[in-house]
Amino acid sequence: MAATSWCLILAGLSSARLLAAQLPGAEEAFRRGRFAEARAGYERVLGSDSLNQRALYQLAILDSWDGKLDRSLARFAKLRRLEPRDPDFMVAHARTLSWARRTRDALALYDSVLARTPGRADALAGRARVTAWSGDLDRAERYWRAGLALHPDDAELLVGLAQTLYWNDQPALAEGYVTRARRLAPGDSAAQGLERAVRAALRPDIATSVDGGGDTDHNDFIAQQATVTGWLAPALRGVVRAGWRRSTDLAGHGSSYGGAGILVAALGRRAELRAGAGVRRVSPDNAAARTPATAEVGLGVRPGRYVALSLSYSRAPFDETAELIRRGFMLDATELEVDIAPDPRWSFSGTAGSTWLSDGNRRLDAQGGVLVRVLSGLQVGPFGRVLAYRETPFRGYFAPNRFSVLEARIAYSWQRRGWGVRADGGLGSQQVSDTSAHQVAWHVGLALSRGWGPNGELALVGSITNSAGAASTTGTRTEAFRYRALGLRFRQGL
């Protein structure tokens, strides 16, 4: 019996010496960045002592860094049963919860830490970051500023505030904070990346697009538009836009070209005013050219966390086809646009507007759609549109007394290493007038893009549809009607 006891004692001492040797070795490997070696060491420690808190903590962190969030959270749950009040464990647990998109649980845990230690910097930063990720940028900004009031030289808090301001379309304000963060932490990769993005957003950029298309009524066109956008002041952007369009049909051709200058001013944090004016030269093939003035004005507001509204007015020539260029109509249009996205999984967008034509006619138009994410990159939902003209003359444009379409839509997006693909399609029913029979409506679209840097992108887009509302051209609008388009988009910061 005595011999057995001595054996147990010696085995225990041997295990303790082995554990004492293994844990420092794992810690040293972790400190040097040899994480595979550190993981193996911590696993050996747990093999000898399944309740070792340090090994559990470090393995939970390594699991979270490797994206194994479920395993990490299971380790944190065990760890916090052993030591429920350790603030380091609580902050790391909350951080992993936020990466797993368990926003409410993460916020509750950060609040628990701050209730005990109100000035803890990493908990202040974690709470603000999770709030920003949830979409409440204004509240997140208040949290970041409260943290900086206590820790004015904390690089993490400075980067977080700059990131939130950048997301909230305030890059000029973000620049000062990220510059301070870079001075305090020159090697911080997050600060470096954000600084590049902010400076790119503040630099002027150019964008151009070339589009071509046509329909089975032999109305074809090719058009190009270019814009230069830049910041004139912290709350004021300027846009210069120019473009041309050439349209052909069986009777001949027509062209139009012109430019405009636009100012976009921020009215506080929740509103933006847009105003611009220009000219457009319209040249039909059978009459003298004319140069009408163009104008636009718009107000965009964000009344809530997940709601954006925009009200706009514009005046421009009705120059979509050669026949319309010959007739010389002008359009005065108003439009209300609504976007609601209370959850990352679904969103609603809709527009309603009224257009007055210079021939005395008027069009009312409304459309809306819902998209719900069912799988990663895959969204489905309904889409509907209705438009109606006060008069139904044959004056060179599609003018039904009522047109309606209802479709089921599907969209898939994929992005990796700068490459992107988006495909969408729809199938439903359309009615060209209130007395006509219903027809099948469908559309297919595809976009291939390549991005580089914060604001560089090249994209090729194409689509084909039989929707009678796809163009303003005249025609019988039977199921044999087709409208096709192909475009190239380019954007680059200067």
Secondary structure in CASP SS format (residue, H / E / C, confidence):
PFRMAT SS
TARGET T0000
AUTHOR 0000-0000-0000
METHOD secondary structure of the structure
MODEL  1
M C 1.00
A H 1.00
A H 1.00
T H 1.00
S H 1.00
W H 1.00
C H 1.00
L H 1.00
I H 1.00
L H 1.00
A H 1.00
G H 1.00
L H 1.00
S H 1.00
S H 1.00
A H 1.00
R H 1.00
L H 1.00
L H 1.00
A H 1.00
A H 1.00
Q H 1.00
L H 1.00
P H 1.00
G H 1.00
A H 1.00
E H 1.00
E H 1.00
A H 1.00
F H 1.00
R H 1.00
R C 1.00
G C 1.00
R C 1.00
F H 1.00
A H 1.00
E H 1.00
A H 1.00
R H 1.00
A H 1.00
G H 1.00
Y H 1.00
E H 1.00
R H 1.00
V H 1.00
L H 1.00
G H 1.00
S H 1.00
D C 1.00
S C 1.00
L C 1.00
N C 1.00
Q H 1.00
R H 1.00
A H 1.00
L H 1.00
Y H 1.00
Q H 1.00
L H 1.00
A H 1.00
I H 1.00
L H 1.00
D H 1.00
S H 1.00
W H 1.00
D C 1.00
G C 1.00
K C 1.00
L H 1.00
D H 1.00
R H 1.00
S H 1.00
L H 1.00
A H 1.00
R H 1.00
F H 1.00
A H 1.00
K H 1.00
L H 1.00
R H 1.00
R H 1.00
L H 1.00
E C 1.00
P C 1.00
R C 1.00
D C 1.00
P H 1.00
D H 1.00
F H 1.00
M H 1.00
V H 1.00
A H 1.00
H H 1.00
A H 1.00
R H 1.00
T H 1.00
L H 1.00
S H 1.00
W H 1.00
A C 1.00
R C 1.00
R C 1.00
T H 1.00
R H 1.00
D H 1.00
A H 1.00
L H 1.00
A H 1.00
L H 1.00
Y H 1.00
D H 1.00
S H 1.00
V H 1.00
L H 1.00
A H 1.00
R H 1.00
T C 1.00
P C 1.00
G C 1.00
R C 1.00
A H 1.00
D H 1.00
A H 1.00
L H 1.00
A H 1.00
G H 1.00
R H 1.00
A H 1.00
R H 1.00
V H 1.00
T H 1.00
A H 1.00
W H 1.00
S C 1.00
G C 1.00
D C 1.00
L H 1.00
D H 1.00
R H 1.00
A H 1.00
E H 1.00
R H 1.00
Y H 1.00
W H 1.00
R H 1.00
A H 1.00
G H 1.00
L H 1.00
A H 1.00
L H 1.00
H C 1.00
P C 1.00
D C 1.00
D C 1.00
A H 1.00
E H 1.00
L H 1.00
L H 1.00
V H 1.00
G H 1.00
L H 1.00
A H 1.00
Q H 1.00
T H 1.00
L H 1.00
Y H 1.00
W H 1.00
N C 1.00
D C 1.00
Q C 1.00
P H 1.00
A H 1.00
L H 1.00
A H 1.00
E H 1.00
G H 1.00
Y H 1.00
V H 1.00
T H 1.00
R H 1.00
A H 1.00
R H 1.00
R H 1.00
L H 1.00
A C 1.00
P C 1.00
G C 1.00
D C 1.00
S H 1.00
A H 1.00
A H 1.00
Q H 1.00
G H 1.00
L H 1.00
E H 1.00
R H 1.00
A H 1.00
V H 1.00
R H 1.00
A H 1.00
A H 1.00
L H 1.00
R C 1.00
P C 1.00
D E 1.00
I E 1.00
A E 1.00
T E 1.00
S E 1.00
V E 1.00
D E 1.00
G E 1.00
G E 1.00
G E 1.00
D E 1.00
T C 1.00
D C 1.00
H C 1.00
N C 1.00
D E 1.00
F E 1.00
I E 1.00
A E 1.00
Q E 1.00
Q E 1.00
A E 1.00
T E 1.00
V E 1.00
T E 1.00
G E 1.00
W E 1.00
L E 1.00
A E 1.00
P C 1.00
A C 1.00
L E 1.00
R E 1.00
G E 1.00
V E 1.00
V E 1.00
R E 1.00
A E 1.00
G E 1.00
W E 1.00
R E 1.00
R E 1.00
S E 1.00
T E 1.00
D E 1.00
L C 1.00
A C 1.00
G E 1.00
H E 1.00
G E 1.00
S E 1.00
S E 1.00
Y E 1.00
G E 1.00
G E 1.00
A E 1.00
G E 1.00
I E 1.00
L E 1.00
V E 1.00
A E 1.00
A E 1.00
L C 1.00
G C 1.00
R C 1.00
R C 1.00
A E 1.00
E E 1.00
L E 1.00
R E 1.00
A E 1.00
G E 1.00
A E 1.00
G E 1.00
V E 1.00
R E 1.00
R E 1.00
V E 1.00
S E 1.00
P E 1.00
D C 1.00
N C 1.00
A C 1.00
A C 1.00
A C 1.00
R E 1.00
T C 1.00
P C 1.00
A E 1.00
T E 1.00
A E 1.00
E E 1.00
V E 1.00
G E 1.00
L E 1.00
G E 1.00
V E 1.00
R E 1.00
P E 1.00
G E 1.00
R C 1.00
Y C 1.00
V E 1.00
A E 1.00
L E 1.00
S E 1.00
L E 1.00
S E 1.00
Y E 1.00
S E 1.00
R E 1.00
A E 1.00
P E 1.00
F C 1.00
D C 1.00
E C 1.00
T C 1.00
A H 1.00
E H 1.00
L H 1.00
I H 1.00
R H 1.00
R H 1.00
G C 1.00
F C 1.00
M E 1.00
L E 1.00
D E 1.00
A E 1.00
T E 1.00
E E 1.00
L E 1.00
E E 1.00
V E 1.00
D E 1.00
I E 1.00
A E 1.00
P E 1.00
D E 1.00
P C 1.00
R C 1.00
W E 1.00
S E 1.00
F E 1.00
S E 1.00
G E 1.00
T E 1.00
A E 1.00
G E 1.00
S E 1.00
T E 1.00
W E 1.00
L E 1.00
S C 1.00
D C 1.00
G C 1.00
N C 1.00
R E 1.00
R E 1.00
L E 1.00
D E 1.00
A E 1.00
Q E 1.00
G E 1.00
G E 1.00
V E 1.00
L E 1.00
V E 1.00
R E 1.00
V E 1.00
L E 1.00
S C 1.00
G C 1.00
L E 1.00
Q E 1.00
V E 1.00
G E 1.00
P E 1.00
F E 1.00
G E 1.00
R E 1.00
V E 1.00
L E 1.00
A E 1.00
Y E 1.00
R C 1.00
E C 1.00
T C 1.00
P C 1.00
F C 1.00
R C 1.00
G C 1.00
Y C 1.00
F C 1.00
A C 1.00
P C 1.00
N C 1.00
R C 1.00
F E 1.00
S E 1.00
V E 1.00
L E 1.00
E E 1.00
A E 1.00
R E 1.00
I E 1.00
A E 1.00
Y E 1.00
S E 1.00
W E 1.00
Q E 1.00
R E 1.00
R C 1.00
G C 1.00
W E 1.00
G E 1.00
V E 1.00
R E 1.00
A E 1.00
D E 1.00
G E 1.00
G E 1.00
L E 1.00
G E 1.00
S E 1.00
Q E 1.00
Q E 1.00
V C 1.00
S C 1.00
D C 1.00
T C 1.00
S C 1.00
A C 1.00
H E 1.00
Q E 1.00
V E 1.00
A E 1.00
W E 1.00
H E 1.00
V E 1.00
G E 1.00
L E 1.00
A E 1.00
L E 1.00
S E 1.00
R E 1.00
G E 1.00
W E 1.00
G C 1.00
P C 1.00
N C 1.00
G E 1.00
E E 1.00
L E 1.00
A E 1.00
L E 1.00
V E 1.00
G E 1.00
S E 1.00
I E 1.00
T E 1.00
N C 1.00
S C 1.00
A H 1.00
G H 1.00
A H 1.00
A C 1.00
S C 1.00
T C 1.00
T C 1.00
G C 1.00
T C 1.00
R C 1.00
T C 1.00
E C 1.00
A C 1.00
F C 1.00
R C 1.00
Y E 1.00
R E 1.00
A E 1.00
L E 1.00
G E 1.00
L E 1.00
R E 1.00
F E 1.00
R E 1.00
Q E 1.00
G E 1.00
L C 1.00
END
